[in-house]
Amino acid sequence: MERDSQLELYEAVAARLKEAHTRVRELQVPDGVRMALSRKLLAVTAVAKHDLADAARRLDRLMKDLDEGRFLQGD
């Protein structure tokens, strides 16, 4: 059962990372902002290799920031 829940979490994180990359790519923002967001996504991807739950939390925060437009404030 534990393995099934890990697999489900992995699939969810992978799908959300894909969505996040698409959203960042489509943003109409300066290149510096896009690069900073891309680095955050790469960091989440790296964390996912070792700690899926932490990666999911980080990705949730990043997606919330995108939803609320906080990336424009230099985050």
Contact map, one row per residue, 1 for C-alpha under 8 A:
111110000000000000000000000000000000000000000000000000000000000000000000000
111111000000000000000000000000000000000000000000000000000000000000000000000
111111100000000000000000000000000000000000000000000000000000000000000000000
111111110000000000000000000000000000000000000000000000000000000000000000000
111111111000000000000000000000000000000000000000000000000000000000000000000
011111111100000000000000000000000000000000000000000000000000000000000000000
001111111110000000000000000000000000000000000000000000000000000000000000000
000111111111000000000000000000000000000000000000000000000000000000000000000
000011111111100000000000000000000000000000000000000110000000000000000000000
000001111111110000000000000000000000000000000000000100000000000000000000000
000000111111111000000000000000000000000000000000000000000000000000000000000
000000011111111100000000000000000000000000000000000000000000000000000000000
000000001111111110000000000000000000000000000000000100110010000000000000000
000000000111111111000000000000000000000000000000000000000000000000000000000
000000000011111111100000000000000000000000000000000000000000000000000000000
000000000001111111110000000000000000000000000000000000000010000000000000000
000000000000111111111000000000000000000010001000000000000010000000000000000
000000000000011111111100000000000000000000000000000000000000000000000000000
000000000000001111111110000000000000000000000000000000000000000000000000000
000000000000000111111111000000000000000010000000000000000000001000000000000
000000000000000011111111100000000000010010000000000000000000000000000000000
000000000000000001111111110000000000000000000000000000000000000000000000000
000000000000000000111111111000000000000000000000000000000000000000000000000
000000000000000000011111111000000100110000000000000000000000000000000000000
000000000000000000001111111000000100000000000000000000000000000000000000000
000000000000000000000111111100000000000000000000000000000000000000000000000
000000000000000000000011111110000100000000000000000000000000000000000000000
000000000000000000000000011111000000000000000000000000000000000000000000000
000000000000000000000000001111101100000000000000000000000000000000000001000
000000000000000000000000000111111100000000000000000000000000000000000000000
000000000000000000000000000011111110000000000000000000000000000000000000000
000000000000000000000000000001111111000000000000000000000000000000000000000
000000000000000000000000000011111111100000000000000000000000000000000011010
000000000000000000000001101011111111110000000000000000000000000000000000000
000000000000000000000000000000111111111000000000000000000000000000000000000
000000000000000000000000000000011111111100000000000000000000000000000000001
000000000000000000000001000000001111111110000000000000000000000000000010000
000000000000000000001001000000000111111111000000000000000000000000000000000
000000000000000000000000000000000011111111100000000000000000000000000000000
000000000000000000000000000000000001111111110000000000000000010000000000000
000000000000000010011000000000000000111111111000000000000010000000000000000
000000000000000000000000000000000000011111111100000000000000000000000000000
000000000000000000000000000000000000001111111110000000000000000000000000000
000000000000000000000000000000000000000111111111000000100110000000000000000
000000000000000010000000000000000000000011111111100000100000000000000000000
000000000000000000000000000000000000000001111111110000000000000000000000000
000000000000000000000000000000000000000000111111111101100000000000000000000
000000000000000000000000000000000000000000011111111111110000000000000000000
000000000000000000000000000000000000000000001111111100000000000000000000000
000000000000000000000000000000000000000000000111111100000000000000000000000
000000000000000000000000000000000000000000000011111111100000000000000000000
000000001100100000000000000000000000000000000011111111110000000000000000000
000000001000000000000000000000000000000000000001001111111000000000000000000
000000000000000000000000000000000000000000000011001111111100000000000000000
000000000000100000000000000000000000000000011011001111111110000000000000000
000000000000100000000000000000000000000000000001000111111111000000000000000
000000000000000000000000000000000000000000000000000011111111100000000000000
000000000000000000000000000000000000000000010000000001111111110000000000000
000000000000100110000000000000000000000010010000000000111111111000000000000
000000000000000000000000000000000000000000000000000000011111111100000000000
000000000000000000000000000000000000000000000000000000001111111110000000000
000000000000000000000000000000000000000100000000000000000111111111000000000
000000000000000000010000000000000000000000000000000000000011111111100000000
000000000000000000000000000000000000000000000000000000000001111111110000000
000000000000000000000000000000000000000000000000000000000000111111111110000
000000000000000000000000000000000000000000000000000000000000011111111110000
000000000000000000000000000000000000000000000000000000000000001111111100000
000000000000000000000000000000000000000000000000000000000000000111111100000
000000000000000000000000000000000000000000000000000000000000000011111111000
000000000000000000000000000000000000000000000000000000000000000011111111111
000000000000000000000000000000001000100000000000000000000000000011001111111
000000000000000000000000000010001000000000000000000000000000000000001111111
000000000000000000000000000000000000000000000000000000000000000000000111111
000000000000000000000000000000001000000000000000000000000000000000000111111
000000000000000000000000000000000001000000000000000000000000000000000111111
